[in-house]
Amino acid sequence: MSGSLPPDRPQRRAKHLIDPTAPRVRPSVEDLQRLERVQRWVMSVLVVTTIAHLSAGLVIFAVALDRDQETARIGLSVIAGAALVAGLSAGFAIHRRSPFSPWVLLGLLPTVVGLLFVL
């Protein structure tokens, strides 16, 4: 029997399988807090960047519209700013901070840029 283990050695279990004789170690409170903090940052970055891309797309679309649709161009620029304000507020809320921060006013930047190109 070439390849089999001698009878006195225990059979090695693959590392990726669950070992019923060695239960998993419970994570500490600090580990759980660290994990929660990372999850919050990932979620807030995803929310803010997704809505920022939506807002930028709305501004680009407003600029690309025909000149005779002036009301629609202005409306899309305003909607882009409102969307980014809401996105930034959501980012603050995910971090359990007040969504009414002066930083949220940066969300009006797409409106200003859009109106500069549109008007």
C-alpha positions as CSV (number, residue, x, y, z in Angstrom):
1,M,0.0,0.0,0.0
2,S,2.0,2.9,-1.2
3,G,0.3,6.2,-0.5
4,S,-1.7,5.3,2.6
5,L,-0.7,6.6,6.0
6,P,0.6,4.4,8.8
7,P,-2.1,3.4,11.3
8,D,-0.5,5.3,14.2
9,R,-0.7,8.7,12.4
10,P,-4.1,10.5,12.4
11,Q,-5.6,11.3,9.1
12,R,-5.0,15.0,8.1
13,R,-8.2,17.0,7.4
14,A,-8.2,19.5,4.6
15,K,-7.9,23.1,6.0
16,H,-10.9,24.4,4.1
17,L,-13.3,21.9,5.7
18,I,-15.0,22.3,9.1
19,D,-13.3,20.4,11.9
20,P,-15.9,19.2,14.3
21,T,-13.3,18.6,17.0
22,A,-12.1,22.3,16.9
23,P,-15.1,24.7,17.0
24,R,-14.7,28.2,15.5
25,V,-13.4,30.9,17.8
26,R,-16.1,33.6,18.5
27,P,-15.1,37.0,17.3
28,S,-14.4,39.6,20.0
29,V,-16.4,42.7,20.5
30,E,-13.5,44.8,19.1
31,D,-13.5,42.7,15.9
32,L,-17.2,43.1,15.4
33,Q,-16.9,46.9,15.9
34,R,-14.1,47.1,13.4
35,L,-16.1,45.0,10.9
36,E,-19.2,47.3,11.4
37,R,-17.1,50.4,10.9
38,V,-15.7,49.0,7.6
39,Q,-19.2,48.0,6.5
40,R,-20.4,51.6,7.1
41,W,-17.6,53.1,5.1
42,V,-18.1,50.8,2.2
43,M,-21.9,51.4,2.2
44,S,-21.6,55.2,2.4
45,V,-18.9,55.3,-0.3
46,L,-21.1,53.2,-2.6
47,V,-24.2,55.3,-2.0
48,V,-22.5,58.6,-2.5
49,T,-20.5,57.6,-5.6
50,T,-23.5,56.0,-7.2
51,I,-25.7,59.0,-6.7
52,A,-22.9,61.3,-7.8
53,H,-22.6,59.4,-11.0
54,L,-26.4,59.7,-11.5
55,S,-26.1,63.5,-10.8
56,A,-23.3,63.9,-13.3
57,G,-25.3,62.0,-15.9
58,L,-28.3,64.3,-15.4
59,V,-26.1,67.3,-15.9
60,I,-24.5,65.9,-19.0
61,F,-28.0,65.1,-20.4
62,A,-29.2,68.6,-19.6
63,V,-26.3,70.1,-21.5
64,A,-26.9,67.7,-24.5
65,L,-30.6,68.6,-24.8
66,D,-31.7,71.0,-27.6
67,R,-31.6,74.7,-26.9
68,D,-35.3,75.1,-27.4
69,Q,-36.0,72.9,-24.3
70,E,-34.6,75.5,-21.8
71,T,-37.1,74.6,-19.0
72,A,-36.1,70.9,-19.2
73,R,-32.4,71.7,-19.1
74,I,-32.8,73.9,-16.0
75,G,-35.1,71.3,-14.4
76,L,-32.5,68.5,-15.0
77,S,-29.8,70.6,-13.5
78,V,-31.9,71.3,-10.4
79,I,-32.8,67.6,-10.1
80,A,-29.1,66.7,-10.3
81,G,-28.3,68.9,-7.4
82,A,-31.2,67.7,-5.3
83,A,-30.2,64.1,-6.0
84,L,-26.6,64.7,-4.8
85,V,-27.8,66.6,-1.7
86,A,-29.9,63.5,-0.9
87,G,-27.0,61.2,-1.5
88,L,-24.6,63.2,0.7
89,S,-27.3,63.3,3.4
90,A,-27.7,59.5,3.1
91,G,-23.9,59.1,3.5
92,F,-24.0,61.1,6.8
93,A,-27.0,59.1,8.0
94,I,-25.2,55.8,7.4
95,H,-22.5,57.1,9.7
96,R,-25.2,58.0,12.2
97,R,-24.4,61.7,11.9
98,S,-26.8,64.5,11.3
99,P,-27.8,64.7,7.6
100,F,-28.1,68.4,8.0
101,S,-24.5,69.4,7.7
102,P,-22.9,72.3,5.9
103,W,-21.0,69.7,3.8
104,V,-24.3,68.7,2.2
105,L,-24.3,72.1,0.4
106,L,-21.6,70.6,-1.8
107,G,-24.4,68.7,-3.3
108,L,-25.6,71.9,-5.1
109,L,-22.4,71.9,-7.1
110,P,-24.0,69.9,-10.1
111,T,-26.8,72.5,-10.2
112,V,-24.4,75.4,-10.4
113,V,-22.2,73.7,-13.0
114,G,-25.2,72.6,-15.0
115,L,-26.8,76.0,-15.0
116,L,-23.4,77.6,-16.1
117,F,-23.4,75.3,-19.1
118,V,-27.1,75.6,-19.8
119,L,-27.7,79.3,-19.5
